[in-house]
């Protein structure tokens, strides 16, 4: 047998194996050098990767991937192992095992060579490995918004925060004027949600990325797809959506946030300058962000100026308070002016700033750019130029002046701002709508009621300054509008500015004299001289404005007793207001005012009659003629003339003659707005022919006073009184006062469904206010007293009942009852009362009044504070009091 070949193969195999292992020993130094170079390359790559990752993380929005974290960890471990192997290699090299042929050194060389060979393979694999270094971070639940420390928003914040936690409110609207701090409040809400345990999974400040949808995907989607995906995302989350600065209705369902996913689960909070947006978006809560209190305003101002500057001089501290007062708590103005005054420690600079702020605020640094331009957005957002013109008209009134609503609307109409003045009543409605829009746009705010219980509005000082700046062509024509409140402003130098003026207002009791006529006023269209102590205007005063003056308001000048005849030469005059003056006679020459549409002679406290010459006004195209408060000389003749004036659409008048009274109700039904019939001793009945085909013959009658007509016992309406009225005779009547007349009852009031104020006094014959002509269902259908807010009955000694049927009165109804000893009940019970109502009565009348003794009430006696108790307890307490007319507010028997 041939053994040579297998043996040869065996020897080759053994030698091959041996040579491989011997190779580990003999080329170890070469491999160690190679490993060191490869490791240096790997380390460099590792440092590059780490630096790139850290750079992207610093830029934000990303985090390192698990792959890169794992690779960097493996590299770090590998580098540690290499260091150890390199140390072993240096030690082995020193021993020089081959030259000594020591068995143990051969073995260690073999082991080292094998390790180096393995690590060479590992380093190559690590260097080749590829991976993603970073991934976008998921959005945080809340993104912090940059915001300074808030001042004066604690109350607003607490209120909104309470609603956010409430399970009922889903949509919350925050509204207020520009610069009042709405966005600042929203930022605080956003940032406080970061640290609070609120339970919301995400708070979104209207940024799509917050929903973790990639931009490229979002861009590919259609509008409907976006809505679908947003809805799909949001319905799985408990979220708060914060939407800042909404100018028009935003349909939340169209952006994937339907009402169905709100309320108990999620919330939407938005800010707007327009209150109406809150209603259009069906906000569950609408909250007005108010200006700061004086203390808060001073704190915000000091923060922006710097306390060291404020307290650097005693005079500066005082001037700072005056500047803060001028800003009326508007944060935007306080911040802007505060920053402008920062570092200024010279009182002269502060005095100059205060003077500028009061007289020419637009000249103060930053006011136009940082305040007026922001506020002007609200002006620009008004829906049409009519509303803008009506808003700017409010600049005619002095700073902080409570503007009577009716007076303002009359001026708008008289100026022609609302178009043709012929349809006065519809124009009044339009004016009321515009006023509502201006208030809802936070450009006007409700003011206090005046002594005549008339509603008022006012402008915030800073908004008024902005409006004046706009009205003066954005500050380019400072003399276009002049408002004068001091007599020194009537100097030669100041009155010379009238050459450029289109509107001039002279206001206030600081002005007692007008000593000079103005220069030629070829552009002057509107002139107010109101509430002054002026007695006379100088000769020639109106001459320079003869051709162009359209509106002249001389109202509330108590010292003016004679009509300035020069007025009769103002051939363009359309509106003349002489109300609340003591003018007692108009000249015949008034007939020269052939364009006059408004002639107002109201004077509720007029002590004497006024003479209007017969024939003087019949040729005038008057739409409005008011003599409310004045008695008239030659009354019957004038009333006869008024009946023939076809352009007349509104009349307010007082008459004393039976002929005149009957004439008013027969010939002036179409235009009568207010009428007082007084001292008609022989007037027994007022016949009214009422057509059921129309909405009412007295469509515009608002006020009806019947005073001291001792024989008047019937308002005789020839149709409609025999059954429940379905066509009202007095659809607009809101105020009725009847005193010292002989009515047995006032059932004709069923024809006045909007009645709000009723007074009945001095009638010994009246047993019931509403008689027995109607069943309760008919009275309810008619809406009798459904709008009534105030009922005063006094000295009706035989009155037993207001109405035998229970009626529905509005929330907060007030009853004032005096000297009605036989009246025991009111026409309401616990089922018909809608909320609380107030009753004021004589001390000796209260024990006779029938009501549930266990009912909850609040009692007020004299000037003492209200106390809550039962009605029975209140009666016991009244007995021991000295006050003659305590009042009791009856509270609802159950929560509404």
C-alpha positions in Angstrom: 0.0 0.0 0.0 1.3 3.5 -0.9 1.4 5.6 2.3 3.4 8.4 0.8 0.5 10.6 -0.5 -1.7 10.7 2.7 1.3 11.3 4.8 2.3 14.2 2.5 -1.2 15.7 2.9 -1.1 15.3 6.6 2.3 17.0 6.8 1.0 19.9 4.6 -2.1 20.3 6.8 -0.1 20.3 10.0 2.4 22.7 8.5 -0.3 25.0 7.3 -1.9 25.1 10.7 1.4 25.5 12.4 2.5 28.3 10.0 -0.8 30.2 10.7 -0.2 30.0 14.5 3.5 30.8 14.0 2.4 33.8 11.9 0.5 35.2 15.0 3.9 35.2 16.7 6.2 36.4 13.9 4.0 39.3 12.5 2.6 40.5 15.8 4.6 43.8 15.7 3.4 44.6 12.2 -0.3 43.9 13.2 0.1 46.0 16.3 1.3 49.0 14.3 -1.6 48.5 11.9 -4.1 48.2 14.7 -2.9 51.5 16.2 -3.4 53.3 12.9 -6.8 51.9 12.4 -7.8 52.7 15.9 -6.7 56.3 15.5 -8.9 56.6 12.4 -11.8 55.1 14.3 -11.3 57.5 17.2 -11.3 60.4 14.8 -14.6 59.2 13.3 -16.1 58.8 16.7 -15.1 62.4 17.7 -16.6 63.7 14.5 -19.9 61.8 15.0 -20.1 62.9 18.6 -19.4 66.6 17.7 -22.0 66.5 14.9 -24.7 65.0 17.2 -24.0 67.5 20.0 -24.2 70.4 17.5 -27.6 69.3 16.2 -28.9 68.8 19.8 -27.8 72.3 20.8 -29.8 73.7 17.9 -32.8 72.0 19.4 -35.7 69.9 18.2 -33.7 66.6 17.8 -32.1 63.9 19.9 -29.4 61.3 19.1 -30.6 57.9 17.8 -30.3 54.7 19.7 -28.0 53.4 16.9 -25.5 56.2 17.4 -25.6 55.9 21.1 -24.9 52.1 20.8 -22.1 52.7 18.2 -20.4 55.3 20.3 -20.6 53.0 23.3 -19.1 50.1 21.4 -16.3 52.4 20.1 -15.6 53.6 23.6 -15.3 50.0 24.9 -13.2 49.0 21.9 -10.8 51.8 22.5 -10.4 50.7 26.1 -9.5 47.2 25.0 -7.1 48.5 22.4 -5.2 50.5 25.0 -4.8 47.3 27.1 -3.6 45.3 24.1 -1.1 48.0 23.1 0.4 47.9 26.6 0.8 44.1 26.4 2.5 44.5 23.0 5.0 47.0 24.4 5.8 44.6 27.3 6.1 41.6 24.9 8.4 43.5 22.7 10.7 44.2 25.6 11.0 40.4 26.5 12.1 39.4 22.9 10.8 35.9 23.3 12.2 34.6 20.0 15.8 35.3 20.7 15.5 33.6 24.1 13.4 30.7 22.8 11.5 30.5 26.0 8.4 28.3 25.7 6.3 30.6 27.8 7.1 33.6 25.6 6.2 31.7 22.5 2.8 31.0 24.0 2.2 34.7 25.0 3.3 35.9 21.6 0.8 33.5 20.0 -2.1 34.7 22.2 -1.2 38.4 21.6 -1.0 38.0 17.9 -4.4 36.2 17.8 -6.0 39.1 19.8 -4.5 41.8 17.6 -5.7 40.0 14.5 -9.3 39.8 15.9 -9.3 43.5 16.8 -8.1 44.5 13.4 -11.2 42.8 12.0 -13.4 44.6 14.7 -12.0 48.0 14.0 -12.7 47.6 10.3 -16.3 46.6 11.0 -16.8 49.6 13.4 -15.4 52.0 10.8 -17.7 50.6 8.1 -20.9 50.8 10.2 -23.5 53.4 9.0 -26.4 54.8 11.0 -28.8 57.8 11.5 -27.3 60.1 14.0 -30.4 62.1 15.1 -34.2 62.0 15.1 -36.7 64.9 15.6 -37.8 65.2 19.2 -41.5 64.6 19.9 -43.2 67.9 20.8 -43.3 68.7 24.5 -46.7 69.0 26.1 -46.2 72.8 26.5 -43.8 75.2 24.8 -42.6 78.0 27.0 -43.5 81.4 25.5 -41.1 84.3 26.1 -42.8 86.7 28.5 -41.9 89.3 31.1 -43.3 89.1 34.6 -47.0 90.0 34.5 -48.3 93.0 36.5 -51.9 93.4 37.4 -53.2 90.2 35.8 -53.7 88.0 38.8 -57.5 88.4 39.0 -57.9 87.7 35.3 -55.5 84.8 35.5 -57.2 83.2 38.5 -60.6 83.5 36.8 -59.5 81.9 33.6 -57.5 79.2 35.4 -60.6 78.3 37.4 -62.5 77.8 34.1 -59.7 75.7 32.6 -60.2 73.3 35.5 -64.0 73.4 35.2 -65.7 70.6 33.4 -68.4 72.8 31.9 -66.6 75.4 29.9 -65.0 74.2 26.6 -64.5 77.5 24.7 -63.3 80.6 26.6 -63.0 84.0 24.9 -60.8 86.8 26.3 -61.6 90.2 24.8 -60.4 93.7 25.4 -59.0 96.7 23.8 -55.6 96.6 22.0 -52.7 96.8 24.4 -54.6 95.8 27.5 -52.6 92.6 28.1 -54.6 89.8 26.5 -51.5 88.2 24.8 -49.5 88.6 28.0 -52.3 86.8 29.9 -52.3 84.0 27.4 -48.5 83.6 27.6 -48.8 83.3 31.4 -51.5 80.7 31.1 -49.3 78.8 28.6 -46.2 78.9 30.8 -48.0 78.1 34.0 -49.4 75.0 32.3 -45.8 73.8 32.1 -45.4 73.4 35.8 -48.9 72.7 36.8 -50.5 69.2 37.4 -53.3 70.1 35.1 -53.9 66.8 33.4 -53.7 68.1 29.8 -51.6 66.0 27.5 -50.7 68.9 25.1 -51.0 72.7 25.1 -51.0 74.1 21.6 -50.2 77.7 20.7 -51.6 77.3 17.2 -48.5 75.7 15.7 -49.1 72.6 13.5 -45.7 71.1 14.5 -47.0 70.7 18.0 -49.1 67.9 16.7 -46.1 65.8 15.6 -47.1 65.8 12.0 -44.1 66.0 9.6 -44.1 69.2 7.4 -43.8 67.3 4.2 -46.8 65.1 5.0 -48.8 68.2 6.1 -48.1 69.9 2.8 -49.2 66.9 0.8 -52.6 66.8 2.5 -55.7 68.6 1.3 -57.6 70.9 3.6 -60.2 68.1 4.3 -57.3 65.6 5.0 -55.7 68.1 7.4 -59.0 68.5 9.3 -59.5 64.8 9.4 -56.0 64.0 10.8 -56.2 66.9 13.3 -59.6 65.7 14.5 -58.2 62.1 14.7 -55.2 63.3 16.7 -57.0 65.7 19.0 -59.9 63.4 19.9 -57.4 61.0 21.4 -55.8 63.8 23.6 -56.8 66.0 26.4 -55.6 69.3 25.1 -55.7 73.1 25.5 -55.7 75.1 22.3 -54.6 78.7 22.8 -55.4 81.0 19.8 -54.2 84.6 20.1 -55.6 87.7 18.4 -58.7 86.4 16.6 -60.3 89.2 14.4 -63.2 87.3 12.9 -65.2 84.2 13.5 -63.0 81.1 13.4 -65.0 77.9 12.8 -63.3 75.5 15.1 -64.9 72.4 13.5 -63.2 73.4 10.2 -59.8 73.2 11.8 -60.5 69.8 13.4 -61.6 71.0 16.8 -65.4 70.4 17.0 -67.3 71.4 20.2 -68.0 67.7 20.8 -64.4 67.1 21.9 -64.3 70.1 24.2 -65.7 70.8 27.6 -65.1 68.1 30.1 -62.1 66.8 28.2 -60.4 69.7 26.4 -60.4 73.5 26.2 -60.0 76.3 23.6 -58.9 79.7 24.9 -58.7 82.6 22.4 -58.1 86.3 22.6 -59.8 89.0 20.5 -60.4 92.7 20.5 -64.0 92.2 19.4 -66.5 91.0 22.0 -68.8 89.9 19.2 -66.3 87.3 18.1 -66.8 85.6 21.5 -70.5 85.2 20.6 -69.9 84.2 17.0 -67.6 81.4 18.2 -70.1 80.3 20.8 -67.8 80.8 23.7 -69.0 79.2 26.9 -67.4 82.1 28.7 -66.5 85.6 27.5 -64.2 87.5 29.8 -63.2 91.2 29.4 -59.5 91.8 30.2 -59.7 95.2 32.1 -57.1 98.0 32.3 -54.9 98.0 35.4 -55.9 99.6 38.7 -53.9 102.8 39.6 -51.7 100.9 42.0 -51.0 98.1 39.4 -50.4 100.7 36.7 -47.8 102.5 38.8 -46.1 99.2 39.5 -45.9 98.4 35.8 -44.7 101.9 34.9 -41.9 101.8 37.6 -40.8 98.4 36.3 -40.2 99.9 32.9 -38.6 103.2 34.0 -36.6 101.7 36.7 -37.2 102.4 40.4 -33.8 104.2 40.8 -34.9 106.8 38.2 -38.4 107.2 39.7 -37.0 107.9 43.1 -34.0 109.9 42.0 -35.9 113.2 42.7 -39.1 113.9 44.7 -40.6 115.8 41.8 -40.0 112.9 39.4 -42.0 110.6 41.7 -44.9 113.0 41.6 -44.7 113.5 37.9 -44.6 109.8 37.3 -47.9 109.4 39.1 -49.4 112.1 36.9 -48.2 110.3 33.7 -49.5 107.0 35.0 -52.9 108.7 35.5 -53.0 109.9 31.9 -52.4 106.4 30.7 -55.6 105.2 32.4 -54.2 101.8 33.2 -53.5 100.7 29.6 -50.4 98.5 29.8 -49.2 99.2 26.3 -49.1 102.9 26.9 -47.5 102.5 30.4 -44.8 100.2 29.0 -44.1 102.5 26.0 -43.8 105.7 27.9 -42.0 104.0 30.8 -39.3 102.7 28.5 -39.1 106.2 26.9 -38.5 107.8 30.3 -36.0 105.2 31.5 -32.7 106.7 32.7 -34.1 110.3 32.6 -33.4 111.8 36.0 -34.0 115.5 35.2 -37.4 116.8 36.4 -37.5 119.2 33.4 -37.6 116.2 31.1 -40.5 114.7 33.0 -42.5 118.0 33.1 -42.0 118.2 29.3 -43.1 114.6 28.9 -46.3 115.2 30.9 -47.2 118.4 29.0 -46.6 116.6 25.7 -48.7 113.6 26.8 -51.6 115.9 27.7 -51.5 118.2 24.7 -49.7 116.5 21.8 -49.3 112.8 22.8 -48.3 111.7 19.3 -45.1 113.7 19.7 -43.9 111.5 22.6 -41.3 109.0 21.5 -42.8 105.6 20.7 -46.5 106.6 21.0 -47.2 106.4 17.3 -45.1 103.4 16.4 -45.7 101.3 19.4 -49.2 102.4 20.7 -51.3 104.2 18.0 -50.4 101.8 15.2 -51.4 98.8 17.4 -54.6 100.5 18.5 -55.3 101.5 14.9 -55.8 97.9 13.9 -59.1 98.0 15.8 -60.1 101.1 13.9 -59.1 99.5 10.6 -61.1 96.4 11.4 -64.4 98.3 11.6 -66.6 97.0 8.8 -67.2 100.2 6.9 -66.2 103.9 6.7 -69.5 104.9 8.4 -68.5 103.1 11.6 -65.0 104.6 11.4 -66.5 108.1 11.0 -68.9 107.6 13.9 -66.0 106.4 16.1 -63.8 109.5 15.2 -66.8 111.8 15.9 -66.4 110.9 19.6 -63.2 113.0 19.6 -65.4 116.1 19.7 -66.1 115.4 23.3 -63.6 116.2 26.1 -61.4 113.6 27.8 -63.3 111.4 30.3 -66.6 112.9 29.2 -69.7 110.6 29.6 -71.4 110.9 26.2 -75.2 110.5 26.3 -76.0 107.7 23.8 -79.1 109.4 22.4 -77.3 112.7 22.1 -74.4 111.0 20.2 -76.7 109.2 17.8 -78.6 112.4 17.1 -75.4 114.2 16.2 -74.4 111.3 13.9 -77.7 111.6 12.1 -77.6 115.4 12.1 -74.1 115.4 10.6 -75.3 113.1 7.9 -72.9 110.3 8.8 -75.8 107.8 8.5 -77.1 109.1 5.2 -80.5 110.7 4.6 -81.9 112.1 7.8 -85.6 111.8 6.8 -86.1 108.3 8.3 -85.0 109.4 11.8 -86.3 106.4 13.7 -84.6 103.8 11.5 -81.5 105.9 11.7 -81.7 105.8 15.5 -81.8 102.0 15.3 -78.8 102.0 12.9 -76.9 104.4 15.3 -77.7 102.0 18.2 -76.3 99.1 16.2 -73.1 101.1 15.4 -72.7 102.0 19.1 -73.0 98.3 19.9 -70.3 97.5 17.3 -67.9 100.1 18.7 -68.4 98.8 22.2 -67.9 95.2 21.2 -64.8 96.3 19.4 -63.6 97.8 22.7 -63.2 101.2 21.2 -66.0 102.6 23.4 -67.0 101.5 26.9 -70.2 101.9 28.9 -70.2 104.9 31.1 -72.4 105.7 34.2 -76.0 106.7 33.9 -76.5 110.4 34.4 -78.9 112.2 36.7 -81.8 111.7 34.2 -81.0 108.0 34.1 -79.7 108.3 30.5 -77.2 105.7 29.4 -73.7 107.0 28.4 -70.5 105.8 26.8 -66.9 107.0 27.1 -63.6 106.6 25.4 -60.4 105.5 27.1 -58.0 108.4 27.1 -55.3 106.7 25.1 -57.9 105.5 22.5 -59.2 109.0 22.3 -55.7 110.3 21.7 -55.3 107.7 18.9 -58.6 108.7 17.4 -57.8 112.4 17.5 -54.5 111.6 15.8 -56.3 109.8 13.0 -59.0 112.5 12.7 -56.2 115.0 12.2 -54.9 113.1 9.2 -52.5 111.0 11.3 -51.1 114.1 12.9 -50.5 116.0 9.6 -53.3 118.6 10.2 -53.4 119.4 13.9 -55.9 122.2 13.5 -58.4 120.2 11.6 -60.1 119.3 14.9 -60.0 121.6 18.0 -61.3 120.8 21.4 -61.1 123.8 23.7 -61.7 123.5 27.5 -59.9 126.6 28.8 -60.6 130.3 28.3 -56.9 131.0 27.5 -57.4 128.8 24.4 -59.8 131.5 23.1 -56.8 134.0 22.7 -56.0 135.7 19.5 -53.3 133.2 18.7 -55.4 130.2 19.4 -58.5 131.3 17.7 -56.5 132.0 14.5 -56.2 128.2 14.2 -59.8 128.1 13.3 -58.8 129.1 9.7 -57.9 125.4 9.1 -60.5 123.8 11.3 -63.3 121.6 10.2 -64.6 120.8 13.7 -64.4 123.0 16.8 -65.7 122.1 20.2 -65.8 124.6 23.1 -66.6 122.9 26.4 -66.9 123.4 30.1 -67.6 125.9 32.8 -64.0 127.2 32.7 -65.1 129.2 29.7 -67.1 132.2 30.7 -66.5 134.6 27.8 -66.1 134.6 24.1 -64.7 138.0 23.4 -63.7 137.8 19.8 -64.9 136.6 16.5 -62.8 134.0 14.7 -61.1 134.7 11.3 -62.6 133.4 8.1 -63.6 129.8 8.7 -64.1 128.6 5.2 -63.9 124.9 6.2 -65.7 124.9 9.5 -68.7 122.5 9.3 -69.3 121.7 13.0 -69.3 124.0 16.0 -70.0 122.9 19.6 -70.3 125.5 22.4 -71.6 123.4 25.3 -71.8 123.5 29.1 -70.1 126.9 29.3 -70.8 130.0 31.4 -71.0 132.1 28.3 -73.8 134.7 28.2 -73.3 136.3 24.8 -71.3 135.7 21.7 -69.7 138.8 20.1 -71.2 140.5 17.1 -69.9 138.9 13.9 -69.0 135.6 15.6 -71.0 133.5 13.1 -70.3 135.7 10.1 -67.1 133.9 9.1 -68.8 130.5 9.0 -72.0 131.6 7.2 -71.6 129.5 4.1 -70.4 126.2 5.4 -71.5 125.5 9.0 -73.9 122.5 9.1 -74.1 121.6 12.7 -74.4 124.1 15.6 -74.8 122.8 19.2 -75.3 125.4 21.9 -76.8 123.1 24.4 -76.5 123.3 28.2 -75.4 127.0 28.3 -77.7 128.1 31.2 -76.6 131.7 30.9 -77.7 132.2 27.3 -81.1 133.8 27.4 -81.5 135.4 24.0 -81.2 133.8 20.6 -78.2 135.0 18.6 -79.9 136.3 15.5 -76.8 135.9 13.3 -77.6 132.1 13.4 -80.4 132.8 11.0 -77.8 133.7 8.3 -76.2 130.2 8.4 -77.6 129.1 5.1 -76.1 125.6 5.2 -77.2 124.8 8.7 -78.9 121.4 9.1 -78.8 120.8 12.9 -79.4 123.4 15.6 -79.5 122.4 19.3 -80.5 125.0 21.8 -81.5 122.5 24.5 -81.0 123.4 28.2 -80.5 127.1 27.5 -82.8 129.8 28.8 -83.7 131.1 25.4 -87.4 132.1 25.6 -88.1 133.3 22.1 -87.1 132.4 18.5 -87.0 135.2 15.9 -89.1 135.1 12.8 -85.9 135.1 10.8 -85.3 131.5 11.7 -87.4 130.7 8.6 -84.3 131.7 6.6 -82.6 128.4 7.6 -84.1 126.6 4.6 -81.9 123.5 5.0 -82.6 123.0 8.7 -83.6 119.4 9.6 -83.1 119.3 13.4 -84.4 122.0 15.8 -83.9 120.9 19.4 -85.3 123.0 22.3 -85.4 120.4 25.1 -85.3 121.7 28.6 -86.8 119.4 31.3 -86.4 122.1 34.0 -87.6 125.1 31.9 -89.2 127.6 34.2 -91.0 129.6 31.6 -92.7 129.3 28.2 -91.0 129.7 24.9 -92.4 131.7 22.0 -92.1 130.5 18.5 -93.7 133.0 16.1 -96.6 131.6 14.0 -95.4 130.8 10.6 -91.7 130.9 11.5 -91.0 127.2 11.2 -93.7 126.0 8.8 -91.5 126.6 5.7 -88.6 124.7 7.2 -87.9 121.1 6.1 -87.7 119.9 9.7 -87.5 116.2 10.4 -87.1 116.6 14.1 -88.7 119.3 16.3 -88.3 118.9 20.1 -89.5 121.2 22.8 -89.6 118.6 25.6 -89.8 120.4 29.0 -90.9 123.7 27.5 -94.4 125.1 27.6 -95.4 126.9 24.4 -96.8 130.3 23.9 -99.6 130.2 21.3 -99.7 126.5 21.8 -102.9 125.7 19.8 -101.7 127.6 16.7 -98.3 126.0 16.8 -99.8 122.5 17.2 -102.1 123.2 14.2 -99.0 124.2 12.1 -97.1 121.1 13.2 -99.9 118.9 11.9 -99.3 120.3 8.4 -95.5 119.9 8.3 -95.1 116.9 6.0 -91.4 116.4 6.5 -91.8 116.1 10.3 -90.9 112.6 11.5 -90.1 113.1 15.1 -91.9 115.4 17.6 -91.5 115.8 21.4 -93.9 118.3 22.9 -95.8 119.4 26.1 -99.4 120.7 25.7 -101.7 122.2 28.2 -104.9 122.6 26.1 -107.5 119.9 25.5 -107.6 121.0 21.8 -103.9 120.5 21.5 -104.0 117.2 23.2 -106.6 115.8 20.9 -104.8 117.3 17.9 -101.6 115.4 18.9 -103.4 112.1 19.1 -105.3 112.7 15.9 -103.0 114.5 13.5 -99.5 113.8 14.8 -99.7 110.0 15.4 -97.1 109.4 12.7 -94.3 111.4 14.3 -95.0 111.8 18.0 -92.1 110.4 20.1 -92.7 112.1 23.5 -95.8 113.8 24.7 -96.8 115.3 28.0 -100.4 116.4 28.5 -100.6 118.6 31.5 -103.2 120.7 33.3 -106.0 120.0 30.9 -108.8 120.5 33.3 -111.7 119.7 31.0 -110.2 116.7 29.1 -112.2 113.6 29.8 -111.3 111.1 27.2 -108.6 110.6 24.6 -110.1 108.8 21.6 -107.8 106.7 19.5 -108.8 105.1 16.2 -106.6 102.1 16.0 -106.3 100.1 12.8 -105.6 96.4 13.1 -104.1 96.3 9.6 -101.0 98.1 10.7 -98.4 97.5 13.3 -99.6 100.5 15.2 -100.8 104.1 14.7 -98.4 105.4 17.3 -95.5 103.5 16.0 -92.8 105.7 17.5 -94.4 107.0 20.7 -91.9 106.2 23.5 -92.9 108.5 26.4 -96.4 109.4 27.5 -97.1 111.6 30.5 -100.6 112.5 31.7 -100.3 115.0 34.5 -102.9 116.9 36.5 -105.9 116.2 34.2 -108.4 115.6 36.9 -111.4 114.7 34.6 -109.4 112.4 32.3 -110.8 108.9 32.9 -110.5 107.0 29.6 -108.0 106.2 26.8 -110.7 105.2 24.3 -109.2 102.9 21.7 -112.0 102.1 19.3 -110.6 98.8 18.0 -108.7 96.0 19.6 -109.5 96.6 23.3 -112.3 94.1 23.5 -110.0 91.1 23.1 -106.3 90.3 23.6 -104.4 92.6 21.3 -102.6 91.0 18.5 -101.8 94.3 16.9 -100.4 96.8 19.4 -101.4 100.4 19.4 -98.3 101.5 21.2 -95.5 99.2 20.0 -92.6 101.5 21.1 -94.0 102.9 24.4 -91.5 102.4 27.2 -92.3 105.1 29.7 -95.7 106.0 31.1 -96.4 108.4 34.0 -100.0 109.2 35.1 -100.6 111.6 38.0 -103.8 113.2 39.4 -106.1 111.8 36.7 -109.4 110.1 37.0 -108.7 106.7 35.4 -110.5 103.8 37.0 -108.0 101.4 35.4 -105.3 101.3 32.8 -106.1 98.2 30.8 -105.1 100.0 27.6 -101.5 99.3 28.7 -101.9 95.8 27.1 -101.2 97.7 23.9 -97.7 98.6 25.2 -95.7 95.3 25.2 -92.3 97.1 25.6 -93.3 99.1 28.7 -90.3 99.4 31.0 -91.2 102.3 33.4 -94.6 102.9 34.9 -95.6 105.5 37.5 -99.2 106.0 38.7 -100.0 108.5 41.5 -102.7 110.6 43.2 -105.8 108.8 42.1 -108.5 108.1 44.7 -110.8 106.4 42.3 -108.5 103.6 41.0 -109.1 100.2 42.5 -107.1 98.2 39.9 -104.4 99.1 37.5 -105.4 96.4 35.0 -109.2 95.7 34.9 -111.2 92.5 34.3 -111.5 92.8 30.5 -109.0 90.0 29.8 -108.4 86.4 30.9 -105.0 85.6 32.2 -104.1 83.7 29.1 -104.9 86.8 27.0 -102.8 89.0 29.2 -99.8 86.6 29.0 -100.2 86.4 25.2 -100.1 90.2 25.1 -96.8 90.3 27.0 -98.2 92.7 29.6 -95.4 93.9 31.9 -93.1 91.3 30.5 -90.4 94.1 30.0 -91.3 96.2 33.0 -88.4 97.1 35.2 -89.8 99.8 37.4 -93.3 100.3 38.8 -94.1 103.1 41.2 -97.5 103.5 42.7 -98.2 106.3 45.2 -101.2 107.8 47.0 -103.7 105.4 45.5 -105.7 104.9 48.6 -108.4 102.7 47.2 -106.1 100.5 45.1 -106.7 96.8 45.9 -104.9 95.1 43.0 -102.3 95.8 40.3 -103.8 92.9 38.4 -106.0 90.0 39.7 -104.1 87.6 37.5 -100.6 86.4 38.2 -98.1 87.9 35.6 -94.6 87.3 34.6 -92.2 90.1 35.5 -88.5 90.3 34.4 -85.6 89.5 36.6 -84.7 92.4 39.0 -88.1 94.1 38.8 -88.5 97.0 41.3 -91.8 97.9 43.0 -92.1 101.2 44.9 -95.3 101.3 46.9 -96.3 104.4 48.9 -99.6 105.2 50.6 -101.6 102.4 49.1 -103.1 101.0 52.4 -105.6 98.6 50.7 -103.0 96.8 48.5 -102.1 93.5 50.0 -100.6 91.5 47.1 -98.5 91.8 44.0 -99.5 90.0 40.8 -96.8 87.3 41.2 -96.1 84.2 43.1 -93.2 81.9 43.7 -93.8 80.2 40.3 -94.0 83.5 38.3 -90.9 85.2 39.8 -87.9 84.9 37.6 -85.1 85.6 40.0 -85.0 88.3 42.6 -87.3 91.4 42.8 -87.2 94.5 45.0 -90.0 96.1 46.9 -89.9 99.4 48.8 -92.9 100.2 50.9 -94.1 102.2 53.9 -93.2 100.8 57.3 -96.9 100.4 58.3 -97.7 98.7 55.0 -95.3 95.8 55.3 -97.2 93.9 58.0 -100.3 93.8 55.6 -98.3 92.4 52.7 -99.0 88.7 52.0 -96.0 86.5 51.2 -94.5 83.3 52.4 -92.9 84.1 55.8 -90.3 81.4 55.2 -89.1 82.9 51.9 -85.5 84.2 51.8 -85.1 87.9 51.5 -82.5 90.6 52.0 -83.6 93.6 54.1 -82.1 97.1 53.9 -83.2 99.8 56.3 -81.9 103.3 55.6 -78.2 103.3 54.9 -77.5 100.1 56.7 -76.1 97.1 54.7 -78.3 94.4 53.4 -79.0 91.4 55.7 -80.3 88.1 54.5 -83.1 86.4 56.5 -86.6 85.1 56.1 -89.5 87.4 55.2 -91.0 86.7 58.7 -87.8 87.8 60.4 -87.6 90.9 58.2 -91.1 91.9 59.3 -90.1 91.6 62.9 -87.0 93.7 62.4 -89.0 96.4 60.5 -91.2 97.0 63.6 -88.2 98.0 65.6 -86.7 100.4 63.1 -87.3 104.1 62.7 -86.9 104.2 58.9 -90.2 105.0 57.1 -89.5 103.2 53.9 -87.4 100.0 54.2 -86.9 97.9 51.2 -86.8 94.1 50.8 -85.3 92.1 48.0 -87.0 88.8 47.5 -84.6 86.1 46.5 -85.4 83.2 44.2 -87.0 80.2 46.1 -84.7 77.9 44.1 -81.5 78.3 42.1 -82.1 79.3 38.5 
